[in-house]
C-alpha cells in the first residue's frame, strides 16, 4: 500500500527503486521573488544526529518516508552503526516501548537492553500525533522512555536514543498548538510538501520507463489537467493512483468520470488488505452506501457538507437495515475512514476528504435514485450541480431526457441574444472580432510568424518546470466543498451544455445532438460578443487608471 509508485501488474520493486522523495523543508520560507525554496535531501536526515519529526497532510508519504529512512540505516549499518526500529504510535496500545522494540526485532528483552545501553537503536515513530483530545498516557510513556535512554554516561556507556517521527498536520508549514504545548522531546521540525513537477515526472518514469520525454510531458499535462478538474492533491498516493487509473487494463478510462471511478475502485478495493465483507459487500455495494451518505450530507447543508459523527453512524446503520445487510456499521465506518474516503472535521464531524468524492457520489446517487435525480434537475437548482451533472452524463452516456432538458433550458436562457447576434452577423462575425487599427484592419499575426524562430526560442526545461509548478499551486484546495447557492450564469450554462453534449455519445438521436451542437456554436459566439462588449465598457469606465 505504501509503495504504489509501481504498477500492480509488475514484479515488486524495492523501496529504494520505487521511492520518490517529496519536497521537504523546515517550514515557511521567506523567499525573494524568483528565488527557489531549499529542500532537504534524504542523506541529510540519516547523517543528522538530532531527533527529527516530519509533519505532513494525509497521504503526503509520511510512512513511506520512514520506511525509506529505515532501509537507509539497514544498508549503511557498517558505516552508521545504528539499528532502526519502526513503531506505529497509534497501534502500541498498552504495550511498553521496550516490548514494541523486542517484538519488532524478534529478540529477547536482555538483547533490547544491551542495544539501548550501547546507543545503537534509532526509533522510527509513525503517527506521533499530539492531540489534547486523545489519551495522553502513551505520550508520557514515550517521553519517559526517551529521557531514560538519553541520560548521559552510565557504566562507561553513552546512552543515546535517537527518535525520527512523523505526524499529521492540517496547517502547512506551521506547528500546531497541541504539539507546541504537549511535546517534551527536542525535535527538529520538518514539513513534507506536495509533489512538484520534478517528483511527478520521476513517478511517471517509474510507471512507464519506456516512454519518450515528449510522451512523459504529455502524460504530465493530462495528469495536471485531471488534478485541476477534480481538485485532487498532488501527493504520491494521488499521483500513483491516477497513473494506475490511466493505465488500467481491465477497464479503459474513456472519460474523466470513468477515470475517477477507477481511481476510487483502486482506493476501496485494490489497496485494501483488510477488504471488509469482500464476497457479500463488493465495490458496487460500497458505492451505493457512499452515494446515500453523500445525499444525506447534501440535504443537511452544513459547512463543508459535514455531519455530526453520530449522524454518520446512523446513516450507515439505517442503510444496512433498509437493504437487509446484517453487517456491523462500526466495522464499515472504520474501513471507510481507513481508506481516507472521509476525514474528521471540527473534532466531532465527518466530511468527504476531497470535494471530487462528494460530487462523484452525488452523481452516483442520481443513477441509483430517480427521485433524487429529479430533485437535482429541478429548474430552481440544476445550475448549482453542473459538476454532478457532468459526472452523471459521463457515467451513463445515453440519457436522452437529460440532453433534451439541458437543450431546452440552454436555449431559453440564450434566446434573448438572438437579435444581438443577427446585428453582428450582418457585417460578418469574423470582421467583428478582427482587431481594428486606424486606416484599416490589422493583419493577422499568424501570417508573420516564423516557425524556425519559435523552435529556436522554445522554453528551457527549467522554465517549463516552473510553469507546471504554477499549475500545481493553482489547484483548488482539495478538502473545501463550496456551498451550492450561486445564481444561474451564462458561462455555467455553456459549460454544462458542452459537457452534456460531449458525454452523450450513446444517445440514439443524431438530429438532437446536431441541434445541440449548432446551438452551442451559435450561442458561444453570442457569449463572446457580450464578453467583448463587457471588456470595452470596462476599459471606458477605467480609462483614467493605469491598466496593465
NORJO-V512770 format. One record per residue. BURIAL is # if it has 24 or more other ideal C-beta (glycine too) atoms within 12 Angstrom, else .. Layout:
BURIAL ; BURIAL
This chain:
# ; # ; # ; # ; # ; # ; # ; # ; . ; . ; . ; . ; . ; . ; # ; . ; . ; # ; # ; # ; # ; # ; # ; # ; # ; # ; # ; . ; . ; . ; . ; . ; . ; . ; . ; . ; . ; . ; . ; # ; . ; # ; . ; . ; # ; # ; . ; . ; . ; . ; # ; # ; # ; # ; # ; # ; # ; # ; # ; # ; # ; # ; # ; # ; # ; # ; # ; # ; # ; # ; # ; # ; # ; # ; . ; . ; . ; . ; . ; # ; . ; # ; # ; # ; # ; # ; # ; # ; # ; . ; . ; # ; . ; . ; . ; . ; # ; # ; . ; # ; # ; # ; . ; # ; # ; . ; . ; . ; . ; . ; . ; # ; . ; . ; # ; # ; . ; . ; # ; # ; # ; # ; # ; # ; # ; # ; # ; # ; # ; # ; # ; . ; . ; . ; . ; . ; . ; # ; # ; . ; # ; # ; # ; . ; # ; # ; . ; . ; # ; # ; . ; . ; . ; . ; . ; . ; . ; . ; # ; # ; # ; # ; # ; # ; # ; # ; # ; # ; # ; # ; . ; # ; # ; . ; # ; # ; . ; # ; # ; . ; . ; # ; # ; . ; # ; . ; # ; # ; # ; # ; # ; # ; # ; # ; # ; # ; # ; # ; # ; # ; # ; # ; # ; # ; # ; # ; # ; # ; . ; . ; . ; . ; . ; . ; . ; # ; # ; . ; # ; # ; . ; # ; # ; # ; . ; # ; # ; # ; # ; # ; # ; # ; # ; # ; # ; # ; # ; # ; # ; # ; # ; # ; # ; # ; # ; # ; # ; # ; . ; . ; . ; . ; # ; . ; # ; # ; # ; # ; # ; # ; # ; # ; # ; # ; # ; # ; # ; # ; # ; # ; # ; # ; . ; . ; # ; # ; . ; . ; . ; . ; # ; . ; # ; . ; # ; # ; # ; # ; # ; # ; # ; # ; # ; # ; # ; # ; # ; # ; . ; . ; . ; . ; . ; # ; # ; # ; # ; . ; . ; . ; . ; # ; # ; . ; # ; # ; # ; . ; # ; # ; . ; . ; . ; . ; # ; . ; # ; . ; # ; . ; . ; # ; # ; . ; # ; # ; . ; # ; # ; # ; # ; # ; # ; # ; # ; . ; . ; . ; . ; # ; # ; # ; # ; # ; # ; # ; # ; # ; # ; # ; # ; # ; # ; # ; # ; # ; # ; # ; . ; . ; . ; # ; # ; . ; . ; # ; # ; . ; . ; . ; . ; # ; # ; # ; # ; # ; # ; # ; # ; # ; # ; # ; # ; # ; # ; # ; # ; . ; # ; # ; . ; # ; # ; . ; # ; # ; # ; # ; # ; # ; # ; . ; # ; # ; . ; . ; # ; . ; . ; # ; # ; . ; . ; # ; . ; . ; . ; . ; . ; . ; . ; . ; . ; . ; . ; . ; . ; . ; . ; . ; . ; . ; . ; . ; . ; . ; . ; . ; . ; . ; . ; . ; . ; . ; . ; . ; . ; . ; . ; . ; . ; . ; . ; . ; . ; . ; . ; # ; # ; . ; # ; # ; . ; . ; # ; . ; . ; # ; # ; . ; # ; . ; . ; # ; . ; . ; . ; . ; . ; # ; . ; # ; # ; # ; # ; # ; # ; # ; # ; # ; # ; # ; # ; # ; . ; . ; # ; . ; . ; . ; . ; # ; # ; . ; # ; # ; . ; . ; # ; # ; . ; # ; # ; # ; # ; # ; # ; # ; # ; # ; . ; . ; . ; . ; . ; . ; . ; . ; . ; . ; . ; . ; . ; . ; . ; . ; . ; .
